[in-house]
Amino acid sequence: MNKIILIMILMILFVSPAMAEMRGSGLGMGMRYGYGPGRCADPELNLSPDQSQKVNRLQQGYLTKIRQLQREEMLKRAEWRLLSARGSDETSKLNRSQQEIQAIREKIRETWVNYKMECRTLLTPEQLEQLGTMEKGRWPDPGPDGSDR
């Protein structure tokens, strides 16, 4: 049994970098944007060469952090799956593993928000205004009762 676990973990370690590259910074689920680099580098913003260089540097740092966190999350998910397959005698370990996965997801969200805020500091007021108009319509407009229309 220990050999199987070791083999699965090793497989995940070798496959996760390829999977992280495949995920990319696409649109995520549906019309909403995922935790990809965002719109700061959008060509419509007409970034200066200096701004573009700084945004690219920020993006590279962001992507490096995210890839590491994604690998950690994949390993924890594999561990969780193994624990859940064993049965109810591992409930405390299963709960702890689930909490660790949630903590990693929170780190990913924090990393994304920090990147987004740092990126916005590089933009001029006009570019920020343009970015705001580009982002309108991305999210459903809540109706009067708070539900999506």
KOLVEX-653406 format. One line per 5 residues: number of its first residue (from 1); their letters; for each residue x, y, z of N, C-alpha, C, CB. Coordinates in pm, 1 decimal, decimal comma. Glycine has a CB too. Layout:
# KOLVEX-653406
NUM) A) X Y Z X Y Z X Y Z X Y Z | ...;
END
This chain:
# KOLVEX-653406
1) MNKII) 81,7 -118,8 0,0 0,0 0,0 0,0 86,3 125,5 0,0 -93,1 -0,4 119,5 | 195,5 124,6 77,9 284,5 240,2 82,4 350,6 264,1 -52,2 390,6 221,3 189,9 | 379,9 155,8 -126,0 440,5 171,0 -258,2 343,9 238,8 -354,2 483,4 34,6 -313,9 | 217,6 204,9 -343,9 116,3 265,3 -430,4 106,4 414,6 -402,2 -21,2 197,1 -410,1 | 105,2 450,0 -276,1 97,9 591,6 -238,4 220,6 665,3 -290,2 86,3 607,5 -84,7;
6) LIMIL) 336,4 607,9 -272,1 460,3 670,0 -318,8 459,3 687,3 -470,1 581,3 586,4 -276,4 | 414,8 585,4 -541,4 408,0 592,7 -687,8 311,1 701,9 -731,1 365,3 456,8 -747,4 | 195,2 710,7 -666,1 97,7 814,7 -702,1 153,1 953,9 -676,2 -32,5 795,5 -623,9 | 219,2 972,4 -563,9 276,1 1103,4 -532,4 383,4 1139,7 -633,1 333,9 1105,1 -390,2 | 468,6 1044,4 -668,8 572,4 1071,2 -769,1 511,6 1104,8 -904,3 665,6 950,9 -782,8;
11) MILFV) 405,3 1034,7 -941,8 338,4 1064,9 -1068,0 282,6 1206,2 -1066,8 226,2 964,1 -1095,1 | 223,9 1245,2 -956,6 167,6 1379,4 -945,2 277,1 1484,1 -954,3 90,5 1394,8 -813,7 | 390,1 1458,9 -890,2 501,9 1553,2 -895,8 551,0 1574,0 -1038,0 616,3 1504,5 -808,6 | 552,1 1468,2 -1116,8 601,2 1480,7 -1253,9 494,8 1534,8 -1348,7 650,4 1346,4 -1303,9 | 369,0 1508,5 -1320,8 261,8 1553,0 -1408,4 217,6 1695,1 -1375,8 143,6 1458,4 -1398,6;
16) SPAMA) 226,1 1736,9 -1249,5 173,0 1867,8 -1210,3 235,7 1986,4 -1282,4 191,2 1886,1 -1064,5 | 367,0 1988,9 -1309,0 419,0 2103,6 -1384,8 356,5 2114,7 -1523,5 570,2 2093,2 -1398,0 | 335,3 2001,3 -1588,8 272,2 2004,4 -1720,8 128,0 2050,6 -1709,5 278,7 1866,2 -1787,6 | 57,5 2004,3 -1607,0 -81,1 2045,2 -1587,5 -90,8 2193,3 -1554,8 -145,5 1963,0 -1477,0 | 2,1 2243,7 -1476,3 0,6 2385,8 -1441,2 20,5 2470,1 -1566,3 109,8 2418,0 -1336,6;
21) EMRGS) 106,3 2425,7 -1656,3 128,4 2498,4 -1781,3 3,7 2493,2 -1868,7 249,2 2440,4 -1857,1 | -67,6 2380,6 -1867,2 -185,7 2366,6 -1950,8 -299,4 2455,2 -1902,0 -230,5 2221,8 -1954,5 | -309,4 2478,5 -1771,0 -418,9 2558,8 -1718,0 -411,4 2701,1 -1768,7 -417,4 2557,5 -1566,2 | -292,2 2755,1 -1773,6 -272,8 2889,2 -1826,8 -354,1 2993,9 -1753,3 -307,6 2891,9 -1972,1 | -382,0 3100,7 -1822,2 -456,3 3210,1 -1760,4 -583,9 3235,9 -1837,9 -370,8 3337,8 -1753,6;
26) GLGMG) -650,9 3129,5 -1874,6 -772,0 3140,9 -1953,2 -883,9 3207,8 -1877,0 -816,1 3006,2 -1999,3 | -1001,5 3202,9 -1934,8 -1115,9 3271,1 -1877,4 -1170,0 3202,9 -1752,8 -1224,1 3281,8 -1979,2 | -1123,7 3085,5 -1722,2 -1174,4 3018,8 -1602,8 -1309,7 2957,2 -1631,6 -1184,1 3116,8 -1485,0 | -1398,7 2960,4 -1533,6 -1529,7 2898,6 -1549,1 -1627,7 2998,9 -1607,6 -1581,3 2845,1 -1414,5 | -1689,1 2963,7 -1716,5 -1789,2 3049,6 -1776,2 -1728,7 3179,3 -1827,1 -1898,5 3079,0 -1676,6;
31) MRYGY) -1804,5 3286,7 -1814,3 -1761,1 3415,9 -1863,9 -1673,4 3489,8 -1763,6 -1880,8 3500,0 -1899,0 | -1660,0 3438,1 -1644,8 -1580,6 3506,1 -1542,9 -1433,5 3475,2 -1561,5 -1626,0 3465,5 -1402,3 | -1349,9 3567,5 -1521,0 -1207,0 3546,7 -1531,6 -1159,1 3466,0 -1412,7 -1132,3 3680,5 -1540,5 | -1062,7 3377,9 -1436,9 -1004,1 3297,7 -1330,7 -899,0 3377,9 -1257,5 -943,8 3168,7 -1386,6 | -802,0 3310,6 -1202,6 -695,4 3377,5 -1129,4 -573,0 3397,6 -1218,2 -657,8 3297,2 -1004,5;
36) GPGRC) -597,5 3415,6 -1347,1 -488,8 3442,8 -1440,0 -436,1 3584,6 -1420,9 -535,4 3422,3 -1584,6 | -335,8 3621,6 -1497,8 -272,2 3751,7 -1478,7 -363,4 3872,3 -1492,0 -163,2 3765,6 -1574,6 | -479,5 3859,2 -1545,8 -571,7 3971,6 -1547,3 -554,7 4061,3 -1667,9 -555,2 4051,9 -1423,5 | -612,9 4179,3 -1660,5 -621,9 4266,4 -1776,0 -521,1 4379,2 -1773,7 -758,5 4322,5 -1785,7 | -431,5 4384,6 -1677,9 -335,4 4494,7 -1669,7 -246,0 4502,3 -1791,9 -250,2 4480,4 -1545,8;
41) ADPEL) -223,6 4390,7 -1858,5 -136,5 4389,2 -1975,4 -216,9 4395,6 -2105,0 -49,0 4264,3 -1974,3 | -344,5 4427,9 -2096,2 -429,6 4432,7 -2213,8 -377,0 4535,3 -2313,5 -573,9 4465,5 -2174,4 | -366,9 4499,1 -2440,4 -316,1 4592,7 -2540,9 -399,3 4721,0 -2553,0 -310,9 4524,3 -2674,9 | -528,0 4713,5 -2517,1 -614,5 4831,1 -2525,2 -571,7 4941,9 -2428,6 -758,1 4791,3 -2497,1 | -492,5 4908,6 -2327,8 -450,1 5008,6 -2229,9 -333,1 5093,9 -2280,2 -411,3 4940,2 -2100,1;
46) NLSPD) -272,3 5054,8 -2391,6 -159,9 5129,6 -2448,9 -52,3 5158,5 -2344,3 -209,5 5260,8 -2510,0 | 2,7 5053,3 -2286,6 107,0 5069,2 -2185,2 234,5 5124,2 -2247,8 135,7 4935,2 -2115,4 | 304,8 5206,9 -2172,9 435,8 5254,6 -2217,3 533,1 5137,3 -2208,3 485,5 5377,2 -2130,8 | 647,8 5145,7 -2276,3 744,9 5036,3 -2266,1 787,5 5008,7 -2121,4 867,7 5068,5 -2350,1 | 803,2 5114,7 -2042,6 841,3 5097,9 -1902,4 731,0 5026,6 -1824,6 871,9 5234,2 -1838,1;
51) QSQKV) 605,7 5069,5 -1846,2 492,7 5004,6 -1778,7 483,5 4858,3 -1820,0 360,3 5077,8 -1811,0 | 498,0 4833,9 -1947,7 488,2 4697,8 -1999,7 594,4 4607,9 -1936,5 502,5 4697,8 -2152,7 | 715,2 4659,2 -1924,2 824,2 4582,2 -1863,7 793,0 4551,7 -1717,2 958,1 4659,0 -1875,0 | 742,9 4651,7 -1644,0 710,0 4630,7 -1502,8 594,3 4532,2 -1486,0 674,8 4764,1 -1436,3 | 491,9 4543,8 -1571,8 378,7 4451,2 -1565,1 425,7 4309,5 -1595,2 267,1 4493,1 -1663,9;
56) NRLQQ) 511,3 4294,1 -1695,6 563,5 4160,5 -1727,8 641,7 4101,5 -1611,3 652,6 4166,7 -1851,9 | 721,3 4186,2 -1544,7 797,2 4139,3 -1428,0 701,4 4093,5 -1317,8 891,2 4251,3 -1374,9 | 596,1 4172,8 -1294,1 496,2 4135,1 -1193,3 427,7 4003,4 -1231,5 390,7 4247,3 -1177,2 | 393,5 3990,0 -1359,2 327,0 3868,7 -1405,1 414,6 3746,2 -1383,1 290,3 3881,0 -1552,4 | 541,5 3757,1 -1414,8 630,9 3642,8 -1398,2 641,0 3601,7 -1251,3 770,0 3675,6 -1453,6;
61) GYLTK) 652,3 3699,5 -1163,1 655,8 3668,6 -1019,6 526,5 3604,7 -973,0 682,7 3794,8 -938,6 | 415,6 3659,1 -1020,6 284,0 3606,6 -985,7 270,2 3461,6 -1032,9 172,7 3694,2 -1047,2 | 304,4 3437,3 -1159,6 289,3 3302,5 -1214,9 378,3 3201,8 -1144,1 320,6 3302,9 -1363,3 | 497,3 3243,9 -1105,0 587,5 3154,3 -1031,3 524,1 3114,1 -898,2 725,2 3222,2 -1007,2 | 469,2 3212,6 -825,9 403,8 3182,8 -697,3 282,9 3091,8 -716,6 360,4 3312,9 -627,6;
66) IRQLQ) 201,7 3123,1 -817,2 79,7 3046,8 -841,1 111,8 2902,3 -877,9 -3,3 3112,1 -951,9 | 212,6 2881,5 -962,2 248,3 2744,5 -1000,7 285,7 2661,2 -878,5 364,8 2745,6 -1101,2 | 363,8 2720,2 -788,5 403,0 2647,6 -667,6 280,0 2613,9 -582,8 504,0 2730,6 -585,1 | 190,6 2710,1 -567,6 70,0 2685,8 -488,9 -19,5 2581,4 -556,3 -7,7 2816,9 -468,4 | -26,5 2584,0 -689,7 -106,8 2484,7 -760,7 -49,6 2344,3 -741,0 -113,9 2518,6 -910,4;
71) REEML) 81,7 2333,4 -742,2 144,4 2202,8 -717,7 111,7 2152,6 -578,0 296,7 2211,4 -736,0 | 122,5 2244,2 -480,2 88,9 2205,6 -342,6 -56,1 2159,9 -333,7 113,4 2323,0 -245,6 | -145,5 2233,5 -400,5 -286,8 2197,2 -395,9 -309,8 2060,8 -460,9 -372,1 2304,4 -465,7 | -244,5 2035,4 -572,9 -260,2 1905,1 -638,4 -214,0 1790,8 -548,9 -182,5 1902,3 -769,5 | -101,1 1810,4 -481,3 -51,7 1706,7 -390,3 -148,4 1684,0 -275,1 86,4 1744,5 -335,8;
76) KRAEW) -200,0 1792,9 -219,3 -295,3 1779,2 -108,3 -424,4 1713,0 -154,4 -326,0 1916,3 -46,7 | -467,9 1744,2 -275,8 -588,7 1680,7 -328,5 -566,7 1530,5 -347,6 -630,2 1745,9 -461,9 | -448,9 1492,6 -395,9 -418,0 1350,2 -412,8 -416,1 1280,7 -277,2 -282,2 1331,5 -484,7 | -356,2 1347,0 -179,9 -353,6 1291,7 -44,5 -495,6 1276,1 9,0 -270,6 1381,7 49,4 | -578,9 1377,0 -14,2 -718,3 1373,2 31,7 -793,1 1257,1 -33,2 -789,6 1506,5 0,3;
81) RLLSA) -771,9 1239,1 -163,9 -838,7 1128,7 -234,4 -797,0 992,8 -177,6 -806,9 1134,3 -385,0 | -668,4 978,9 -149,1 -621,0 852,8 -91,3 -682,5 828,9 45,6 -468,2 852,6 -80,7 | -686,9 932,9 126,6 -746,3 919,3 259,7 -895,2 887,4 250,6 -725,0 1047,5 340,8 | -965,0 952,8 158,7 -1109,3 928,7 147,8 -1138,2 789,1 95,0 -1174,2 1033,1 56,7 | -1047,6 733,0 15,3 -1067,5 597,2 -36,8 -1049,6 492,0 72,5 -970,1 569,7 -151,9;
86) RGSDE) -975,7 525,7 176,6 -950,4 429,7 284,4 -1072,3 405,5 372,2 -836,2 477,9 370,0 | -1157,5 503,5 383,9 -1276,5 484,1 465,0 -1285,0 579,9 581,8 -1280,9 344,2 515,3 | -1381,7 553,1 667,9 -1414,3 646,2 776,0 -1314,8 644,8 892,2 -1550,6 615,0 828,2 | -1223,9 548,7 897,1 -1128,4 544,1 1008,3 -1024,7 657,0 998,3 -1057,3 407,7 1011,3 | -1021,6 728,3 888,1 -926,2 836,9 865,3 -994,0 974,0 868,7 -855,5 817,3 731,5;
91) TSKLN) -1105,6 987,0 937,8 -1184,9 1110,0 933,7 -1106,9 1232,0 980,4 -1308,5 1094,1 1018,6 | -1033,3 1221,8 1088,4 -960,4 1339,5 1137,8 -851,7 1382,3 1038,9 -897,6 1309,8 1275,7 | -783,2 1284,8 979,2 -681,4 1317,3 878,9 -746,7 1378,3 754,5 -600,4 1190,7 840,5 | -862,8 1325,3 719,2 -935,6 1375,9 603,6 -977,8 1520,8 625,3 -1058,2 1288,7 575,1 | -1028,5 1550,6 743,5 -1067,7 1688,6 775,0 -948,1 1782,7 774,8 -1137,2 1694,3 910,8;
96) RSQQE) -837,5 1739,0 830,8 -716,2 1821,2 834,1 -665,9 1846,5 691,9 -605,8 1752,6 919,2 | -670,5 1743,0 609,3 -627,2 1756,8 470,4 -716,5 1856,0 395,2 -628,6 1619,8 399,9 | -846,2 1849,3 419,5 -940,7 1941,9 356,2 -911,5 2086,1 399,1 -1086,5 1903,6 392,1 | -881,0 2105,6 526,4 -846,4 2239,8 575,3 -718,6 2291,4 510,8 -830,8 2238,7 727,6 | -622,2 2202,6 489,4 -498,0 2243,6 423,8 -523,3 2284,6 279,1 -394,9 2130,3 429,1;
101) IQAIR) -612,5 2212,3 210,8 -648,9 2248,2 73,4 -714,6 2386,1 71,2 -744,0 2141,8 12,0 | -805,6 2409,8 164,9 -872,1 2540,7 171,8 -771,9 2652,3 199,4 -980,7 2539,9 280,5 | -674,3 2626,1 284,4 -572,0 2726,8 315,1 -489,6 2759,6 190,5 -479,5 2677,3 428,7 | -457,9 2659,4 111,3 -382,4 2682,9 -12,3 -466,2 2764,5 -109,9 -339,6 2548,9 -77,2 | -594,0 2731,6 -121,6 -682,3 2808,8 -210,6 -688,7 2955,0 -166,8 -824,7 2747,7 -212,4;
106) EKIRE) -692,2 2976,3 -36,7 -694,9 3114,0 14,8 -564,9 3186,0 -19,7 -717,5 3114,9 168,1 | -451,8 3116,0 -11,6 -323,9 3176,1 -50,3 -324,9 3214,3 -197,5 -207,7 3079,5 -21,6 | -385,8 3129,1 -280,4 -395,5 3158,8 -423,9 -477,9 3285,7 -445,1 -458,9 3039,4 -501,0 | -591,5 3296,1 -376,2 -675,1 3416,4 -389,0 -600,4 3540,5 -342,0 -805,3 3400,3 -308,8 | -530,6 3530,3 -229,3 -454,0 3644,3 -177,7 -343,6 3685,2 -274,3 -393,7 3610,6 -41,1;
111) TWVNY) -275,7 3587,3 -331,3 -169,1 3615,6 -427,3 -225,2 3688,3 -548,8 -98,8 3485,6 -470,5 | -342,0 3644,1 -595,6 -406,0 3707,4 -711,0 -445,9 3851,0 -680,0 -528,8 3627,3 -754,5 | -506,9 3872,4 -563,8 -549,2 4008,2 -526,1 -427,2 4098,5 -511,0 -631,4 4005,9 -394,0 | -322,5 4050,4 -447,3 -200,4 4130,3 -431,3 -141,1 4166,9 -566,8 -96,6 4053,9 -347,4 | -137,3 4069,5 -657,5 -85,0 4096,7 -791,6 -169,8 4203,3 -859,7 -82,1 3967,5 -876,8;
116) KMECR) -300,3 4186,2 -853,5 -391,8 4279,5 -919,8 -373,7 4421,4 -865,6 -537,8 4233,9 -901,3 | -362,2 4434,0 -734,3 -345,6 4566,4 -674,3 -209,5 4627,4 -708,9 -361,8 4557,7 -522,3 | -103,9 4545,7 -709,3 28,3 4596,1 -747,7 27,8 4641,2 -892,8 136,1 4488,5 -726,0 | -38,5 4565,5 -976,4 -45,6 4597,6 -1118,0 -117,4 4731,5 -1138,8 -117,5 4485,0 -1195,0 | -223,8 4753,1 -1064,5 -300,0 4877,4 -1078,4 -217,6 5000,2 -1038,9 -426,4 4870,8 -993,5;
121) TLLTP) -120,2 4981,7 -948,8 -38,1 5096,7 -908,8 51,1 5143,4 -1023,3 48,0 5061,2 -786,6 | 72,2 5060,2 -1124,1 157,1 5096,3 -1237,2 81,3 5174,4 -1344,8 217,6 4971,3 -1297,9 | -50,8 5177,1 -1335,1 -132,0 5240,5 -1438,6 -158,1 5387,3 -1407,5 -264,0 5166,8 -1454,3 | -175,3 5465,2 -1513,0 -211,3 5606,5 -1497,6 -359,4 5614,8 -1463,8 -178,7 5688,4 -1627,3 | -405,3 5730,3 -1413,7 -549,3 5744,8 -1385,1 -636,0 5718,6 -1508,6 -578,3 5885,3 -1331,4;
126) EQLEQ) -590,4 5759,8 -1625,4 -667,3 5736,1 -1748,2 -675,3 5587,3 -1778,3 -604,3 5810,8 -1867,1 | -563,6 5517,2 -1760,9 -562,3 5372,7 -1785,4 -649,6 5299,3 -1684,3 -418,9 5318,6 -1779,9 | -649,0 5345,7 -1559,1 -735,3 5284,5 -1457,7 -881,8 5302,8 -1493,9 -707,3 5344,5 -1319,1 | -915,1 5421,2 -1543,5 -1053,0 5447,0 -1584,1 -1090,6 5356,8 -1701,0 -1072,0 5595,5 -1622,1 | -1000,4 5344,1 -1796,5 -1024,4 5256,8 -1911,1 -1037,6 5111,7 -1866,2 -911,0 5270,6 -2014,1;
131) LGTME) -953,2 5070,7 -1771,9 -960,4 4934,9 -1718,6 -1096,3 4912,5 -1652,5 -845,7 4909,4 -1617,5 | -1143,7 5012,4 -1579,5 -1274,8 5001,2 -1514,7 -1386,5 4982,7 -1615,4 -1302,5 5124,1 -1430,3 | -1380,4 5055,0 -1728,5 -1485,1 5038,4 -1829,6 -1472,1 4904,7 -1900,6 -1479,8 5152,3 -1931,6 | -1349,1 4853,0 -1912,4 -1329,4 4721,3 -1973,9 -1385,9 4611,7 -1884,7 -1180,1 4695,7 -2001,0 | -1380,5 4632,0 -1752,9 -1425,2 4529,3 -1658,9 -1576,2 4531,7 -1638,9 -1355,6 4547,2 -1525,4;
136) KGRWP) -1642,6 4641,6 -1677,9 -1788,7 4645,0 -1663,6 -1848,6 4537,8 -1752,3 -1846,5 4785,4 -1700,0 | -1948,7 4472,8 -1700,7 -2013,1 4367,1 -1775,6 -1949,8 4230,6 -1755,6 -2012,0 4401,1 -1919,2 | -1837,2 4225,7 -1683,7 -1774,8 4096,0 -1658,1 -1857,3 4013,2 -1561,4 -1634,2 4114,5 -1603,3 | -1916,1 4078,3 -1463,6 -1989,5 4007,9 -1359,3 -2137,9 4032,4 -1376,6 -1943,0 4052,2 -1219,3 | -2219,9 3935,3 -1340,7 -2363,4 3955,8 -1349,6 -2406,5 4072,7 -1261,3 -2438,1 3828,1 -1309,8;
141) DPGPD) -2502,4 4146,9 -1311,7 -2554,0 4261,7 -1237,6 -2659,8 4211,7 -1140,3 -2612,9 4370,4 -1334,0 | -2637,3 4230,6 -1008,6 -2738,4 4180,8 -914,5 -2867,4 4261,6 -924,2 -2684,6 4185,2 -770,9 | -2976,3 4191,8 -915,8 -3106,2 4258,3 -919,4 -3137,5 4325,6 -787,2 -3215,7 4158,9 -954,2 | -3256,5 4384,4 -774,9 -3292,1 4456,6 -653,2 -3290,9 4367,9 -527,9 -3428,6 4518,7 -669,7 | -3316,1 4239,3 -545,1 -3317,7 4149,6 -428,5 -3182,2 4085,2 -403,6 -3422,6 4041,1 -447,1;
146) GSDR) -3078,2 4125,5 -480,2 -2944,3 4071,4 -460,2 -2913,3 3950,1 -546,6 -2926,4 4035,3 -317,3 | -3014,8 3901,2 -620,8 -2990,5 3786,5 -707,2 -2951,3 3834,6 -847,2 -3115,7 3695,2 -713,7 | -2886,8 3747,2 -923,3 -2849,5 3782,5 -1060,5 -2974,6 3791,2 -1145,3 -2750,1 3679,4 -1120,2 | -2974,5 3888,1 -1233,2 -3090,8 3901,5 -1323,9 -3083,4 3801,6 -1434,1 -3099,4 4041,6 -1383,0;
END
